[in-house]
Amino acid sequence: MLYLELENINGADKSLLEIVDHDGKDDLATANAEARTEKKRELEAKLILSSYVKDWAIAENFIAEKNIRHAPYEFGYAVGISRPLALAARPEVCNFWP
């Protein structure tokens, strides 16, 4: 899946921490009155892939972000892996899971 997002935000929007462009808790220390003057217009693209290897589900997420005005490109990635606890229903009684 290819996902595109255009953001028009200011520095006082601290409700969500992003995967890229977050250096630490010092980013949250700026007063909102001062942070509102910092305007950001960013374009974010994500390529979300999934694959299955035997009983494992693997999700890959590649992220590219660009501040439209002047900042360089930023890149990030995320990987998730999952596997079910039981692969198929069995006729035996299980004492562990009711």
Secondary structure, 3 states (H helix, E strand, C coil): CEEEEEEEEECCCCCCCCCCCCCCHHHHCCCHHHHCCCEEEEEEEEEEEEEEECCEEEEEEEEEEEECCCCCEEEEEEEEEECCCCCCCCCCCCCCCC
